[in-house]
């Protein structure tokens, strides 16, 4: 019986951790969207223009990567997905 109680406690703990992780992920995505909108407004550009920019220096992209890294829990891979970049390039850019 004690094993059953421990198992149920463990299942509850895992479920609450999963909910907390999903909440953090949702908050990070929401923060990322707000950061992107702020950068777009400040630099008077769009995310599509930031993605398409091939001229150097790519200051706007570097600023965006820095802010996403600093203020969200997004990984380099997730940031790369947002900006259509490979994650090693993200790690070098910001």
Secondary structure as the mmCIF struct_conf table of DSSP 4:
data_model
#
loop_
_struct_conf.conf_type_id
_struct_conf.id
_struct_conf.beg_label_comp_id
_struct_conf.beg_label_asym_id
_struct_conf.beg_label_seq_id
_struct_conf.end_label_comp_id
_struct_conf.end_label_asym_id
_struct_conf.end_label_seq_id
HELX_RH_AL_P HELX_RH_AL_P1 UNK A 2 UNK A 43
TURN_TY1_P TURN_TY1_P1 UNK A 44 UNK A 44
HELX_RH_AL_P HELX_RH_AL_P2 UNK A 47 UNK A 52
BEND BEND1 UNK A 55 UNK A 56
HELX_LH_PP_P HELX_LH_PP_P1 UNK A 57 UNK A 57
HELX_RH_AL_P HELX_RH_AL_P3 UNK A 59 UNK A 71
BEND BEND2 UNK A 72 UNK A 72
HELX_RH_AL_P HELX_RH_AL_P4 UNK A 76 UNK A 83
TURN_TY1_P TURN_TY1_P2 UNK A 84 UNK A 84
HELX_RH_AL_P HELX_RH_AL_P5 UNK A 87 UNK A 93
#
